[in-house]
Amino acid sequence: MELQIIQTKTFRIRGQMVMLDFDLAELYEVETRVLNQAVKRNIERFPEDFMFQLTRDEYTVLRSQIVTLEKGRGKFSQYNPFAFTEHGV
């Protein structure tokens, strides 16, 4: 992935630059659920300074800022995404 593309997939949340799980999964060429399953199986390797889960409000605000997301039933995960810091990526 080009640097410019990666920069468009990073966001400032809670004062940290992060990449969301679905963008990180795309970067690693895996499904989001596969990435999240691997993280959950190895949760001890991902302390809070490596990743955190967005609140519903944070995700709603972020979705409103990302104009490329499609609207409609089934277009969004029912779970709030994980945000990976530069240490977690």
C-alpha positions, 0 to 999 in steps of 0.5 A: 500500500502506498504511503499516501493511501495509508495516510488517508486511512489513519485518524486522530482518535483520543489524541493518537494516530490510529488505523481502524481494524478493517483498514489494517486487515486490508493492508495485511490482505486478510478479512477483518474478522480474521484479524480481530480473531487473531488479536483476541486470541493474543490479547495479552500482546495488545495492551491499551497503548497498542489498541483500543475499541472505539465507543459507539459515539466515536465510531458514529462521528468518524463514519460521518467524516469518512464520505466514502462509506456506503449507507444501507443495511449490512454496510457497517459492522454491528461491532465497534471497530478496534483502533490500532496505534502506531505501536499496534500496527 
